Amino acid sequence: MAAVLEGSEVHMSTEERGGSGPDPGAGVTIGATVPTGFEPTAAEEVGEKIGAEARIGKDRGRIYFRIGADKLPLVHRLRSVDNLFVVVAEYNNYQFKESKEETLLDLQKLASQLPWTIALEVWKMNNALKKKRGRRRGGNSSVLTPKGDVSKEGDTEADSPRPEDEEGRDEDGGGCAPAERDAADKPLKFRVTCNRAGDKHSFTSNDAARDFGGAVQEFFQWKADMTKFDIEVLLNIHNQELVVGIALTEESLHRRNITHFGPTTLRSTLAYGMLRLCRPQISDVIVDPMCGTGAIPVEGAIEWQQSFFIAGDNNDMAVNRTVNNTNHILKRRQEGGSSAPGLRMDTARWDLCRLPLRASSVDIIVTDMPFGKRMGSRKKNWDLYPSCLREMARVCRPATGKAVLLTQDKKCFAKALSRMGGLWRRSHTVWVNVGGLHAAVYVLKRTGWVHGAAAEDGAEGRGEGEEEELL
């Protein structure tokens, strides 16, 4: 182990050094991928719902927190996380060799030296939870005991990371060739996925996944399968940071509420993060004037049941998708015998620049504005954005109203906001990655100015300064 860990720092808890498995209160480190830019929002949710302090990872899009194994069911109730995994071990300063061959040899040696026991027990507990909830894809529950003792001494406790897809990231799935094995032994099927970020590595993510996966296969006598696997081992590398984990989710949780997709369907996890930014209160009226498939109002109606949501769009197909997604959730609840109340939301077709809503009747507006790529065009946005912001200001309550707006057309949005004559004040901006596009979530507060009384083209000098700041 010394050859692999020379100059490196590995973190493991006392329980992770060995033993037959976690007792209900045993501490384990859970990692989660979240929408980039919303790490603080996700960490806040973890503290609120689980009572654990979350650490934001060095790489964007990850948080980590320690919990007792008995709190694992609560982890699956988090609404801001895309994927979950349990950490096997973390190296904050792993010494990757300059030679590709030496580095890959170190990774092969590492596979047999890791404290797998506790993480594998958590994985088994997680499978039992999924089976109870009727969501288990199926898989082999073979014995998880490795060939040798994986416990190590002299290590200390810590947390860990995992990446989300972003521009410029080398993210490849890797694995190894299936082993020849008697089918009667029913070995676990597995794959290794490597997520690598950094430009000073002598190897690719596929190289690391292949060689590390081969060593894992030899150590556990598992069978490699890239598609119908029971267990997914994660090798996350960010510059000099290396984390080994085991996936607890089979697919991203961002699809949880959507069955009818459109060309630009918003991730449910991103929708939840946007809603948390405006902190909905009891009896708030919350409107999404460009609802698309309804990801935002559906997510909101499920989580904030004491508020009322209105979804609308000028496209018939979009309205139909929202209605279908809403009906699917209600049907699923009914079939599951749930006693949860119906969704407090309504859906309408409207002209988003002439909303059929009374002035000053809306508390919060949350929407995903057209980027001008798959929907609309950059040219149309120069007319659309000012009209939208003006109409939003009309229906939003002066002095207390808020708006949380997502767009990638930042220049157009900044110019439109600068010409609102003081109707909106920008609170802050969250920079996010949406399908590889660098976008922004603008949090606006409605000022006390009365709509129609403010000079829309006034304060031009102030507006130009604000435009620079927004960009």
C-alpha positions in Angstrom: 0.0 0.0 0.0 2.9 2.3 0.7 4.0 2.3 -2.9 0.5 3.5 -4.0 -0.1 5.9 -1.2 3.3 7.5 -1.0 2.7 11.3 -0.5 -1.1 10.8 -0.6 -3.7 11.3 2.1 -6.5 8.8 2.4 -9.6 9.3 4.6 -11.5 6.4 6.1 -13.7 6.1 9.2 -13.1 3.7 12.0 -16.0 1.5 10.8 -14.6 1.5 7.2 -11.4 -0.2 8.3 -13.2 -3.6 8.7 -16.0 -5.4 10.3 -19.0 -7.2 9.1 -21.1 -4.2 8.3 -22.5 -1.0 9.7 -24.7 -1.0 12.8 -27.7 1.4 12.4 -25.9 4.3 13.8 -22.6 3.7 12.0 -21.3 6.7 10.1 -20.9 6.5 6.3 -19.9 9.1 3.8 -22.5 9.8 1.0 -21.6 11.7 -2.1 -24.1 13.3 -4.4 -24.0 15.0 -7.8 -26.1 18.1 -8.0 -26.8 20.8 -10.7 -23.7 22.9 -11.0 -24.1 26.2 -9.2 -26.6 24.8 -6.8 -24.2 23.1 -4.4 -25.0 25.5 -1.6 -28.7 25.0 -2.1 -28.3 21.2 -2.0 -26.1 21.4 1.1 -28.8 23.5 2.8 -31.4 20.9 1.9 -29.2 18.1 3.4 -29.0 20.1 6.7 -32.7 20.8 6.7 -34.0 17.3 6.0 -31.3 15.0 7.3 -29.5 17.1 9.9 -26.1 16.5 8.4 -23.5 19.1 7.5 -22.7 18.8 3.8 -19.3 19.7 2.3 -19.1 21.2 -1.1 -16.6 19.3 -3.3 -13.6 20.9 -4.9 -15.0 19.9 -8.3 -18.3 21.6 -9.3 -21.5 19.7 -9.0 -20.8 17.6 -5.9 -21.5 17.6 -2.2 -20.6 15.1 0.5 -22.0 14.4 4.0 -21.7 11.8 6.7 -24.8 10.1 8.0 -25.7 7.1 10.2 -26.6 4.1 8.1 -30.1 4.2 9.6 -30.7 7.5 7.8 -30.2 6.1 4.4 -33.9 6.2 3.5 -33.9 9.9 4.2 -31.1 10.4 1.6 -33.5 9.2 -1.2 -36.0 11.9 -0.3 -33.5 14.7 -1.2 -34.9 16.6 -4.2 -31.8 18.5 -5.2 -29.5 15.6 -6.0 -29.1 13.8 -9.4 -27.0 10.8 -8.3 -26.0 9.2 -5.0 -23.0 7.1 -4.1 -21.3 5.7 -1.0 -17.7 6.5 -0.6 -15.2 3.6 -0.3 -12.1 5.9 0.2 -10.9 9.3 -0.7 -7.4 10.6 -1.5 -7.0 14.3 -1.3 -3.5 14.4 -2.8 -3.0 11.2 -4.7 0.4 11.1 -6.3 -0.2 10.1 -9.9 3.0 9.0 -11.6 4.3 10.8 -14.7 4.4 7.5 -16.6 1.1 6.1 -17.8 2.2 2.5 -17.2 3.2 3.2 -13.6 0.0 5.1 -12.8 -2.2 2.3 -14.1 -0.2 -0.3 -12.2 -0.8 1.7 -9.0 -4.5 1.8 -9.7 -4.5 -2.0 -10.2 -2.7 -2.4 -6.8 -5.1 0.0 -5.2 -8.2 -2.2 -5.9 -7.1 -4.9 -3.4 -6.1 -2.4 -0.7 -9.3 -0.5 -0.3 -11.8 -0.8 2.7 -14.7 -2.2 0.6 -16.6 -3.8 3.4 -18.8 -1.0 4.8 -19.5 0.5 1.4 -20.7 -2.9 0.1 -23.0 -3.3 3.2 -24.5 0.1 2.5 -25.0 -0.9 -1.1 -26.9 -4.0 0.1 -29.0 -2.0 2.4 -29.8 0.4 -0.4 -30.9 -2.5 -2.6 -33.3 -3.6 0.1 -34.8 -0.1 0.3 -35.3 0.0 -3.5 -36.9 -3.4 -3.5 -39.4 -2.2 -0.8 -40.2 0.8 -2.9 -40.7 -1.3 -6.0 -38.0 0.4 -7.9 -35.3 -2.2 -8.0 -34.2 -3.1 -11.5 -33.2 -6.5 -10.4 -29.8 -8.0 -9.7 -27.8 -10.6 -8.0 -27.5 -10.6 -4.2 -24.5 -12.9 -4.1 -22.1 -12.9 -1.3 -19.9 -9.8 -1.2 -17.0 -11.1 0.7 -13.7 -10.4 -1.2 -10.8 -12.8 -1.4 -8.7 -11.0 1.2 -8.9 -8.8 4.2 -9.6 -5.3 2.9 -9.3 -3.4 6.2 -6.3 -1.1 6.8 -5.0 0.6 9.8 -3.7 4.1 10.6 -6.2 6.0 8.6 -8.6 8.8 9.6 -12.1 9.9 8.8 -13.3 12.2 6.0 -15.6 13.0 3.1 -15.6 12.7 -0.8 -16.6 13.9 -4.3 -18.1 12.9 -7.7 -18.5 14.8 -11.0 -21.4 16.0 -13.2 -21.2 16.3 -17.0 -19.7 19.6 -18.0 -17.9 21.1 -21.0 -14.3 20.1 -21.3 -14.6 17.0 -19.1 -13.2 13.6 -20.1 -16.0 11.4 -18.9 -16.0 7.8 -20.3 -17.4 4.6 -19.0 -14.8 1.8 -18.8 -14.6 -1.7 -17.7 -13.0 -5.0 -18.5 -13.6 -8.2 -20.4 -16.0 -10.7 -18.8 -14.3 -13.5 -16.9 -14.8 -17.1 -17.7 -16.8 -18.5 -14.8 -19.3 -21.2 -14.0 -22.8 -19.8 -14.3 -23.8 -21.8 -11.2 -21.6 -19.5 -9.0 -23.8 -16.6 -10.0 -21.1 -13.9 -9.5 -22.1 -10.3 -9.2 -22.1 -8.4 -12.5 -20.3 -5.0 -12.3 -18.8 -2.2 -14.3 -16.4 0.6 -13.4 -17.1 4.1 -14.5 -14.3 6.7 -14.4 -15.0 10.4 -14.3 -11.8 12.4 -14.9 -11.2 16.1 -14.8 -7.8 17.7 -15.2 -5.2 18.2 -17.9 -2.1 16.9 -16.1 -2.9 13.2 -16.2 -0.9 10.8 -18.4 -3.9 8.5 -18.9 -7.5 8.7 -20.1 -10.6 7.9 -18.1 -11.1 4.8 -20.2 -7.6 3.6 -19.4 -8.2 4.0 -15.6 -11.6 2.3 -15.7 -10.2 -0.6 -17.7 -7.2 -1.3 -15.5 -8.8 -0.6 -12.2 -11.9 -2.6 -13.3 -9.7 -5.5 -14.2 -8.1 -5.5 -10.7 -11.6 -5.3 -9.1 -12.7 -8.2 -11.1 -9.7 -10.3 -10.1 -10.1 -9.3 -6.4 -13.8 -10.1 -6.0 -14.2 -12.6 -8.8 -17.1 -10.6 -10.2 -18.2 -10.6 -13.8 -17.9 -7.5 -15.9 -21.0 -6.4 -17.8 -21.3 -2.8 -19.2 -25.1 -2.8 -19.5 -26.8 -5.4 -17.2 -24.7 -4.8 -14.1 -25.7 -5.3 -10.5 -23.1 -2.9 -9.0 -21.4 0.1 -10.4 -18.0 1.1 -9.0 -17.1 4.8 -9.5 -13.6 6.1 -9.9 -13.7 9.9 -9.7 -10.6 11.8 -10.4 -10.3 15.6 -10.2 -6.7 16.8 -10.6 -4.9 15.2 -7.6 -8.1 14.2 -5.9 -9.2 10.6 -6.2 -12.4 9.1 -4.8 -13.6 5.5 -5.1 -17.3 4.9 -4.6 -20.2 2.6 -5.2 -23.3 4.0 -6.9 -26.6 4.0 -5.0 -28.8 5.2 -7.9 -29.3 3.4 -11.2 -30.2 6.5 -13.1 -30.3 10.2 -12.5 -33.1 11.3 -10.1 -33.7 14.4 -12.3 -36.2 12.4 -14.4 -38.4 11.5 -11.4 -41.6 13.4 -12.3 -41.4 13.7 -16.0 -42.9 11.1 -18.4 -43.8 13.4 -21.3 -40.7 15.2 -22.5 -40.3 18.2 -24.8 -37.4 19.5 -26.8 -36.0 21.5 -23.8 -37.3 19.7 -20.7 -35.8 21.2 -17.5 -34.2 18.8 -15.1 -36.4 18.3 -12.0 -33.4 18.8 -9.7 -32.6 22.1 -11.3 -36.3 23.1 -11.1 -36.3 22.3 -7.4 -33.1 24.4 -6.9 -34.7 27.4 -8.6 -37.7 27.1 -6.4 -35.6 26.9 -3.2 -34.0 30.2 -4.2 -37.3 32.0 -3.8 -38.3 30.3 -0.5 -42.0 29.8 -1.1 -44.3 30.5 1.8 -47.8 29.3 2.8 -50.5 30.6 0.5 -48.0 32.0 -2.1 -49.2 32.1 -5.7 -46.4 30.9 -7.9 -46.5 31.2 -11.7 -44.5 29.6 -14.4 -45.5 31.6 -17.6 -43.4 29.4 -19.9 -43.9 26.0 -18.4 -42.8 23.7 -21.2 -43.4 20.3 -19.8 -44.3 21.6 -16.3 -41.1 20.5 -14.5 -41.1 23.6 -12.3 -44.8 23.8 -11.2 -45.0 20.0 -10.8 -41.9 19.9 -8.6 -43.2 22.8 -6.6 -46.6 21.4 -6.1 -45.2 18.2 -4.7 -42.7 19.9 -2.3 -44.6 23.0 -1.3 -48.1 21.8 -0.8 -49.3 24.9 1.0 -48.6 27.1 -2.0 -50.6 27.3 -5.3 -49.0 26.9 -8.6 -50.1 28.1 -12.1 -48.5 26.7 -15.2 -49.0 28.3 -18.6 -47.6 28.3 -22.1 -48.5 29.7 -25.5 -47.9 26.3 -27.1 -50.7 23.7 -27.1 -48.3 20.8 -27.1 -46.4 22.2 -24.1 -49.7 22.6 -22.2 -50.7 19.0 -23.0 -47.4 17.7 -21.8 -47.8 19.5 -18.5 -51.3 18.1 -18.0 -50.1 14.6 -18.9 -47.2 14.8 -16.5 -49.5 16.0 -13.7 -52.0 13.3 -14.4 -49.3 10.7 -14.4 -48.2 11.7 -10.8 -51.8 11.6 -9.6 -52.4 8.2 -11.2 -49.2 6.9 -9.7 -50.3 8.1 -6.2 -53.7 6.5 -6.7 -52.3 3.1 -7.8 -49.9 3.2 -4.8 -52.7 3.8 -2.4 -51.2 7.1 -1.3 -53.2 9.4 0.9 -51.3 12.5 -0.3 -53.5 15.4 -1.4 -53.9 16.3 -5.0 -51.5 18.8 -6.6 -52.4 22.4 -5.9 -51.8 23.6 -9.4 -53.6 24.6 -12.5 -52.6 24.8 -16.2 -53.6 27.2 -18.9 -52.8 28.2 -22.5 -52.0 31.9 -22.7 -50.0 34.7 -24.4 -47.1 35.1 -22.0 -46.9 38.8 -22.9 -50.6 39.3 -22.0 -51.2 37.1 -19.0 -54.9 36.6 -17.9 -53.9 37.5 -14.4 -54.8 40.5 -12.2 -52.1 43.1 -11.6 -50.2 42.5 -8.3 -51.7 39.1 -7.8 -48.6 36.8 -8.0 -46.1 36.3 -5.3 -43.4 34.5 -7.2 -42.5 33.8 -10.9 -40.2 31.0 -11.7 -39.5 30.0 -15.3 -37.0 28.7 -17.8 -36.8 31.3 -20.6 -36.1 30.4 -24.2 -32.4 30.3 -24.9 -32.9 31.1 -28.6 -31.3 27.8 -29.6 -33.7 24.8 -29.6 -36.6 27.1 -28.9 -37.2 30.5 -30.4 -34.2 32.5 -31.7 -31.7 35.1 -30.4 -33.3 37.7 -32.7 -36.8 37.1 -31.3 -35.5 37.3 -27.7 -34.6 41.0 -28.1 -38.4 41.7 -28.4 -39.6 38.8 -26.2 -37.5 39.4 -23.1 -38.5 43.1 -22.5 -42.2 42.2 -23.0 -42.0 39.3 -20.6 -40.2 41.2 -17.9 -42.7 44.1 -18.2 -45.7 41.7 -18.0 -44.1 39.8 -15.1 -43.7 43.1 -13.3 -47.4 43.9 -13.8 -48.7 40.7 -12.3 -46.1 40.5 -9.5 -46.7 42.1 -6.1 -44.8 45.4 -5.7 -42.2 45.4 -2.9 -42.6 41.7 -2.0 -42.7 39.8 -5.3 -39.8 37.8 -6.6 -38.8 36.2 -9.9 -36.3 33.4 -10.6 -35.4 33.2 -14.3 -33.1 30.9 -16.1 -31.5 31.9 -19.5 -28.4 31.3 -21.5 -29.0 34.5 -23.5 -27.4 36.6 -20.9 -26.6 39.7 -23.0 -30.2 40.0 -24.2 -31.5 39.5 -20.7 -29.2 42.1 -19.2 -30.2 44.7 -21.8 -33.9 44.0 -21.2 -33.6 44.3 -17.5 -31.7 47.6 -17.7 -34.7 49.0 -19.6 -37.3 48.1 -17.0 -37.1 51.5 -15.3 -36.5 50.2 -11.8 -39.4 47.7 -11.7 -37.0 44.9 -10.9 -33.9 44.8 -8.8 -31.4 42.0 -9.2 -30.7 40.1 -5.9 -28.0 37.7 -7.1 -27.1 35.4 -10.0 -26.3 31.6 -9.9 -24.2 30.4 -12.8 -25.2 26.9 -14.0 -24.3 24.4 -16.6 -27.3 23.3 -18.7 -26.5 20.6 -21.2 -23.0 22.0 -21.7 -24.3 25.6 -22.0 -23.1 28.3 -19.6 -26.4 29.7 -18.3 -27.5 31.9 -15.5 -30.3 31.9 -13.0 -31.2 35.5 -12.1 -33.0 36.1 -8.8 -35.0 39.3 -9.1 -37.0 41.3 -6.5 -40.0 43.4 -7.4 -39.4 47.0 -6.3 -42.2 49.2 -4.9 -42.5 51.0 -8.3 -46.1 50.9 -9.6 -46.3 49.3 -13.0 -46.9 51.9 -15.7 -45.7 54.8 -13.5 -42.0 54.1 -14.0 -40.3 55.5 -17.1 -39.3 52.3 -18.9 -36.5 53.9 -20.7 -35.4 56.0 -17.8 -32.2 55.4 -15.8 -30.3 54.5 -19.0 -27.0 55.3 -17.4 -27.7 53.1 -14.4 -29.0 50.4 -16.7 -25.7 50.2 -18.7 -23.7 49.8 -15.5 -26.1 47.0 -14.4 -25.8 45.3 -17.8 -22.0 45.1 -17.4 -22.4 43.6 -14.0 -24.9 41.0 -15.1 -22.6 39.9 -17.9 
